[in-house]
């Protein structure tokens, strides 16, 4: 365990985040928000002072990061970044407690989008911008962005990206991991700029266009409106968000392949085809239900609202244009089923991921076939790809741990005395980084209803969900801390 190397690298990334925090600071100057200017300035000064002193002390220490070290580094990066990132919210009295401030920024960085704000639109603009900016940074990954600039520091970032960009598939687009990180962030920034332009055409202000884009491309869900995207009352804005939420939930490696002219590879990708099929089927079935139950007057309107919320939940974005808890129970159940799917591997979305669910279904199908034909040699396949047994076992283990974490989380949250649907959906919206759920966790609700203790529990669930459990859980293993 190279603890000093981990600490040194942590200092560098926290200084990098302090530099990024200068953006909302400048915005605070622009809006003349004195309280926010003081809060951001104080936070930046503290971050620079503390981490510069530590770097001065460790200046002669070479940075050597092994696979085990990367788990500690990535986990602490998110924990510490949130700890400092929460200070402006606490110092501006956006929240009365530090636990709520920490919850809000952890929700931002992990792209959960769950909020403890009882009112959003009357908050300081620079605070709302910073809150949204954490969504965008967390979407592609803080560490992945940091790795893109690591060549200037002489550090290899493969282990760091592997620990943060977890999942059953890890596409290495180029031989150099730094180049891959730069490509991914380049695509991410490109789509973000494109969405801002489309939203400006929809007559949104630049501030609203940027903050909506932060939430959309980060598959995150923070909005500057109390009613989320529904606050804009615009079918055009809804459609733009539907398109870019769908993009954010796709494997970004597919866009790189498309840019190389390998469209056939994209169209043949099994996870992509399942992902698009889920969107189409759930959206259409939901629209028919809304129409038959006279929730909306015509099919196109019903389809727009159904597709928006299906994509929002599937991609774990967490935007809303209506409070679906007033919809038929059938529609609510459709959305709740999507809690257990998530976006594609390599996307900005959270959840279990489409590829894992597809593999689990293939495994179940093979188990039935094996019972009928005990002597048959049956391989688990996704399309033409054979899934190795180790990968299959890893996926099954992940899903088991995911469900257990969610259920234990729901049990702890139940001490709040809230309804069963509130507790159950809250736990899985936290771990799945979805942001909206059922009951008191509906789009019209917020998490100020939770005690400080439960807000800390929620923050932990969001963290383990974003880093897909094992990066964090490994730190609680005795073998992790053993030498060698």
Protein Blocks (a to p, Z undefined) as FASTA:
>chain_A
ZZklmmmmmmmmmmmmmmmmmmmmmmmmmnopaklmmmmmmmmmmmmmmmmmmmmmmmmp
ccdddfklmmmmmmmmmmmmmmmmmmmmmmnomafbfklmmmmmmmmmnonopafbfbfk
lpcfklmmmmmmmmmmmmnopklmmmmmmmmnopafklmmmmmmgcjbdcdfbfblklmm
mmmmmmmmmmmmmmmmmmmmnopafklmmmmmmmmmnonopafbfklmmlnopaklmmmm
mmmmmmmmpcfklmmmmmnopamlmmmpmklmmmmmmmmmmmmmmmmmmmmnomafbfkl
mmmmmmmmmmmmmnonopafbdfklmcfklmmmmmmmmmnopcehiabecjojklmmmmm
mmmmmmmmmmmmmmbccdddehjbccdfklmmmmmmmmmmmmmmmmmmmmmmmmnopafk
lmmmmmmmmmnonopaehjlmmkbcfklpcfklmmmmmmmmmmmmnnomlmmmmmpmklm
pgZZ
